[in-house]
Amino acid sequence: MSPNLLLNEQVADRRLRGLPTLHLGFGEARLPLLAELAQVFVEAARQASYSPVAGTEAARVAVAGYFQRRGLATNPSDVVLAPGSKPLLFATVAALDGDVYLPAPAWNSYAPQVRLAGRTPIGVPIGERYGGLPEPRLLRARIEQDRGLGRRPAAVIVNSPDNPTGSVAPRAVLAELCAVASAAGLTVISDEIYRDLLHTSEPYVSAAELLPERTVICTGLSKSLAIGGWRIGTARFPASSYGNELRDQVLALASDLWSTMAAPMQAVAAYAFAEPPAVTNRLRQSRRLHASLARACCQVCQSHGAAVREPAGGFYVYVDFTERRSAFARHGATDSASLARLLLDDYGVAVLGGHHLGDAPERLAFKIATTGFIGDTDEEQLAALTAANPARLPHVRDRLRWLDEALAGIGGDARTTSTGCHSA
Ligand SMILES: Cc1ncc(COP(=O)(O)O)c(C=O)c1O
């Protein structure tokens, strides 16, 4: 089972046993359902027939419009919808013939998906400042080495903003990566599921702008609109004969695996991807909330000496306490697995260790899903969504303090002064 889902079960089990637990290990958006989405869903509930494999015309037109508003000319025929972006990522990898490069660390499902597709996942370390993509020079060297060994590299996955570091790749870095991919004939799979949760108004650059003929974008509504359980995902294929071929292979696989996205969800997708004011307003609120929590979380971790890459989107913070190894070792935390275990067993704080994400296991690194600070009840979540400064709400501060005290306990409370959330 995926380590994040396993951790989820462990947390549920602890709570059943009455053990207080701060769950910072699951990437669920945890926000109340937008009323307008519920309305569309209820009105479409009677639609019970199979939809076309690629999605209804209305849903595909809405998705094409969504990309067009982001500067990417898109034909509805280049769009495929599916029950979540996970199956689309898998089907795209399965349609390619060769090995797949991943950033290390990366979201925990990429490597198993690549293996399930019968390909080899190859983790390439991220750079010092940005996560979500292999460091381009390391990638170039790795491709040469792999070719020398007779491997057949086929694709590279880019995730911006990414899970786990929350980084947004700047144009120059992404351009370098795309140049390496282009020279090697790789397909870029650009996972943009956190794109609508950018923390600042800095312009976003998609790999599809830089390498249009070989970039497939995967995205969905699970994170941006907090409807992961409704399973709405989509992919945009390049408008080229290569893109058409890839799309047709994905559709062939879809027709044998999941047939189509659920019919009521086609209606929800058609509504949400058209981005009416209710949706754009929710996205604005969510962005402010996630930015505030990421900043506050960074400050707590940095005050205990963590190295953190600056999160600029999504809802994750990836912290690395390797520099504090000797203090942490005194409490039994000698690698990411023992650190995550100690945090859970002794302090009730659930996080996902970096070893589950392809990071070097000896690093004292883990991922925090900052949505764990939002609160569990509808009232808490709504208050967080609408507050001018969510990190100052009492229930959020209590949770931030919980993490603060856990880190103070493990680190022996030798604090460093934080100057805010900057790259380390
Ligand atoms: C980076 C990334 N990509 C894709 C997904 C899958 O999302 P879904 O299948 O709900 O669209 C997730 C969910 O955790 C994720 O973090």
The ligand as an SDF file (V2000), in Angstrom:
LIG
                    3D

 16 16  0  0  0  0  0  0  0  0999 V2000
    1.8730   15.3640   -7.2190 C   0  0  0  0  0  0  0  0  0  0  0  0
    0.5600   14.6680   -7.3100 C   0  0  0  0  0  0  0  0  0  0  0  0
    0.1130   14.2560   -8.4980 N   0  0  0  0  0  0  0  0  0  0  0  0
   -1.0440   13.5950   -8.6280 C   0  0  0  0  0  0  0  0  0  0  0  0
   -1.8220   13.3220   -7.5230 C   0  0  0  0  0  0  0  0  0  0  0  0
   -3.0820   12.5040   -7.7530 C   0  0  0  0  0  0  0  0  0  0  0  0
   -4.2180   13.2130   -7.7120 O   0  0  0  0  0  0  0  0  0  0  0  0
   -5.6240   12.6750   -8.2600 P   0  0  0  0  0  0  0  0  0  0  0  0
   -5.4730   11.2810   -8.7400 O   0  0  0  0  0  0  0  0  0  0  0  0
   -6.5470   12.8170   -7.1170 O   0  0  0  0  0  0  0  0  0  0  0  0
   -5.9570   13.6020   -9.4150 O   0  0  0  0  0  0  0  0  0  0  0  0
   -1.4190   13.7360   -6.2630 C   0  0  0  0  0  0  0  0  0  0  0  0
   -2.2170   13.4100   -5.0640 C   0  0  0  0  0  0  0  0  0  0  0  0
   -1.7380   13.2930   -3.9610 O   0  0  0  0  0  0  0  0  0  0  0  0
   -0.1920   14.4370   -6.1490 C   0  0  0  0  0  0  0  0  0  0  0  0
    0.2570   14.8840   -4.9640 O   0  0  0  0  0  0  0  0  0  0  0  0
  1  2  1  0
  2  3  1  0
  2 15  2  0
  3  4  2  0
  4  5  1  0
  5  6  1  0
  5 12  2  0
  6  7  1  0
  7  8  1  0
  8  9  2  0
  8 10  1  0
  8 11  1  0
 12 13  1  0
 12 15  1  0
 13 14  2  0
 15 16  1  0
M  END
$$$$
